[in-house]
Amino acid sequence: MHACTHESLGVPETPAAAFALLERNGVVWAALSARLARAAGLRNLIMHRYGDLDAAKPAQAIAGGLGDLEEFAAALRTRAGLAPTPSRQG
C-alpha cells in the first residue's frame, strides 16, 4: 500500500487491490501480483479464523512464499533505480 501511494498510483482499499494496482502500473508482473494477493488473503484468514486453522497449512504457505517477498522487494528496488539485493544463497 505504501508503494502505491509513494508512486502516486492511488490509495488501494485492500492489500490485494494494492498488488493489482502495482501490476497495472508495471511495478510487478501478473503472476507475482496474483501470488501476493493470495498471501494477503491468507493473512486475513489467519487473523479472522485463527482457531479453525490447521497450523501446518499456513506454515507451508509462508515457507513457500518467502521467494515471492524477495521478488517483490527486488521489483520495488528496480523501480526505485536501486541495485538488486545480492542473493542470500551460496
Secondary structure by P-SEA (a helix, b strand, c coil): caaaaaacccccccaaaaaaaaaaaccccaaaaaaaaaaaaaaaaaaacccccaaaaaaaaaaaaaaaaaaaaaaaaaaacccccccccc
